[in-house]
Amino acid sequence: MSYKFAFVMDPLENVLPDKDTTFTFMLEAQARGHEVHFAGLKDLYSRGPRGFIRSRRCEVMRAVPCFRYLDDPHDHPLEHFAAIFMRKDPPADANYLFATMLLSLADRSRTFVLNEPAGLREANEKLYSLNFPGAIPPTVVTYEIARLKQFLDEQGGEMIVKPLDGHGGEGVFHAHARDRNLNAILETVTRFETRPIMAQRYIPEVRNGDKRLIMLDGEPLGATFRVPREDEHRGNIHVGGFCVKAEITPRDREICRMLRPRLQRDGLYFVGLDIIGDYVTEINVTSPTGVQEIDRLDDANLEARVIDFVESRVSSLSR
């Protein structure tokens, strides 16, 4: 049976066909005969209590250009679609949050939404990890520079600091007690104690790679190490990190077991964990990526398993 799938995402013109995870979902859905529709945040709206979406049917391909539209924009009730993929890239700013509120108007007995909008609102990608104390490194969240310095001393003079609303390694610093720039770094990241930031124990294993582990419905699907350049502490791909093959370890599976009940309760079906050593440092829920890198390294097809999952959820709805 074929379905209509809508993808709420960044402009198709910005898609990187060899890296983008959403692109692989669209390719896989299209190959199975499903209708694939594109929409942006501004295409979501309501009339009273009913939610609507203005979308365009599209076709994607591994070519240049990598997409083409098959029709003009049309307005549909959210329930016109069997599934809606919320795949807008960070930041999760006010417009993103408003979009999740509009998506919450969808009748879940008729439309499956991945990830669940209420779960997206709940799960700040930094703070959500605090729900799992057995999985995270020593962590503090504070506005106060004095408290950060106390934490730094407790951790032996090294820590990572990062803003709560950052993404892609933005604003992440490796702070040292002996660095003459320490005060300037802490003033910068806290904006002179006007915004809270997260500090975590520095984990030396990061030099071997920051593991991106993909989870689907609480189960691990695959993983890759993002290895930082010699002159960088961040492993993010867009700042020069590179991907190497990674195994799913017994500790990774233990972490997944810790997270599974809460993730399933919050409807966070497709999630990307950042794991360094034995610890989760972030839980990515907005538009986790890494599928294409894992596919290439493991000769896998993770997107097929994701679309299998979505089809199974859709088939149980009263459409």
DAWOSUL-V235945 format. One record per backbone hydrogen bond with DSSP energy under -1.0 kcal/mol. NH is the residue of the N-H (numbers start at 1). CO is the residue of the C=O. E is the energy in kcal/mol with one decimal. If there is no record, write none. Layout:
BEGIN
<<NH & CO & E> <NH & CO & E>>
END
This chain:
BEGIN
<<5 & 35 & -3.1> <6 & 83 & -2.3> <7 & 37 & -2.6> <8 & 85 & -2.6> <9 & 39 & -2.4> <14 & 11 & -1.8> <15 & 12 & -1.5> <19 & 16 & -2.3> <20 & 16 & -3.1> <24 & 20 & -1.0> <25 & 21 & -1.8> <26 & 22 & -2.4> <27 & 23 & -2.5> <28 & 24 & -2.5> <29 & 25 & -2.6> <30 & 26 & -2.6> <31 & 27 & -2.4> <32 & 28 & -1.1> <33 & 30 & -1.8> <34 & 29 & -2.1> <35 & 3 & -2.6> <37 & 5 & -2.4> <38 & 56 & -2.9> <39 & 7 & -2.0> <43 & 40 & -1.5> <44 & 41 & -1.7> <45 & 52 & -2.0> <47 & 50 & -2.2> <50 & 47 & -1.8> <52 & 45 & -3.4> <53 & 76 & -2.7> <54 & 43 & -2.2> <55 & 74 & -2.6> <56 & 38 & -1.9> <58 & 36 & -2.8> <59 & 68 & -2.6> <61 & 66 & -2.5> <63 & 61 & -1.8> <68 & 59 & -2.1> <70 & 57 & -3.0> <74 & 55 & -2.4> <76 & 53 & -2.3> <78 & 51 & -2.1> <80 & 77 & -2.3> <81 & 78 & -1.7> <82 & 4 & -1.8> <83 & 4 & -1.3> <84 & 112 & -2.5> <85 & 6 & -3.1> <86 & 114 & -2.9> <87 & 8 & -2.9> <87 & 85 & -1.1> <93 & 91 & -1.7> <97 & 93 & -2.4> <98 & 94 & -2.6> <99 & 95 & -2.0> <100 & 96 & -2.0> <101 & 97 & -1.7> <102 & 98 & -2.0> <103 & 99 & -2.4> <104 & 100 & -1.5> <105 & 102 & -1.5> <106 & 103 & -1.9> <110 & 107 & -2.2> <111 & 107 & -2.1> <112 & 82 & -2.5> <114 & 84 & -2.4> <116 & 267 & -2.5> <120 & 116 & -2.0> <121 & 117 & -1.9> <122 & 118 & -1.6> <123 & 119 & -1.8> <124 & 122 & -1.2> <128 & 124 & -2.8> <130 & 127 & -1.9> <131 & 128 & -1.7> <132 & 129 & -2.0> <135 & 132 & -2.3> <140 & 199 & -2.4> <142 & 197 & -2.0> <148 & 144 & -1.7> <149 & 145 & -2.5> <150 & 146 & -2.0> <151 & 147 & -2.2> <152 & 148 & -2.5> <153 & 149 & -2.2> <154 & 150 & -2.1> <155 & 151 & -1.6> <156 & 153 & -1.6> <157 & 152 & -2.7> <159 & 175 & -1.9> <160 & 200 & -2.9> <161 & 173 & -2.4> <162 & 198 & -2.3> <170 & 167 & -1.6> <172 & 169 & -1.5> <173 & 161 & -2.5> <175 & 159 & -2.8> <177 & 157 & -2.2> <179 & 176 & -1.2> <182 & 179 & -2.0> <185 & 181 & -2.7> <186 & 182 & -2.6> <187 & 183 & -2.5> <188 & 184 & -2.2> <189 & 185 & -2.8> <190 & 186 & -1.9> <192 & 187 & -2.5> <194 & 190 & -2.4> <195 & 190 & -1.5> <197 & 142 & -2.4> <198 & 162 & -2.7> <199 & 140 & -3.0> <200 & 160 & -2.5> <201 & 138 & -2.0> <206 & 203 & -2.2> <207 & 204 & -2.0> <208 & 205 & -1.7> <210 & 226 & -2.4> <211 & 275 & -2.7> <212 & 224 & -3.1> <213 & 273 & -2.5> <214 & 222 & -2.8> <215 & 271 & -3.2> <216 & 219 & -2.9> <217 & 269 & -2.7> <219 & 216 & -1.8> <221 & 214 & -3.6> <224 & 212 & -1.7> <225 & 244 & -2.5> <226 & 210 & -2.1> <227 & 242 & -3.2> <232 & 229 & -1.7> <239 & 236 & -1.4> <240 & 237 & -1.9> <241 & 236 & -2.1> <242 & 227 & -1.9> <244 & 225 & -2.2> <253 & 249 & -2.1> <254 & 250 & -2.1> <255 & 251 & -2.5> <256 & 252 & -2.4> <257 & 253 & -2.1> <258 & 254 & -1.9> <259 & 255 & -2.1> <260 & 256 & -2.4> <263 & 259 & -2.5> <264 & 260 & -2.7> <265 & 261 & -2.1> <266 & 262 & -2.2> <268 & 263 & -2.6> <269 & 267 & -1.3> <271 & 215 & -2.0> <272 & 284 & -2.7> <273 & 213 & -3.2> <274 & 282 & -2.5> <275 & 211 & -2.8> <276 & 279 & -2.5> <279 & 276 & -2.2> <280 & 135 & -3.1> <281 & 274 & -3.1> <282 & 274 & -1.1> <283 & 125 & -2.0> <284 & 272 & -3.2> <294 & 290 & -2.3> <295 & 291 & -2.9> <296 & 292 & -2.2> <297 & 293 & -2.2> <298 & 294 & -2.8> <299 & 295 & -1.0> <300 & 295 & -1.5> <306 & 302 & -1.8> <307 & 303 & -2.5> <308 & 304 & -2.3> <309 & 305 & -2.0> <310 & 306 & -2.3> <311 & 307 & -2.8> <312 & 308 & -2.2> <313 & 309 & -1.9> <314 & 310 & -2.8> <315 & 311 & -2.5> <317 & 314 & -1.9> <318 & 109 & -2.0> <319 & 317 & -1.4>>
END
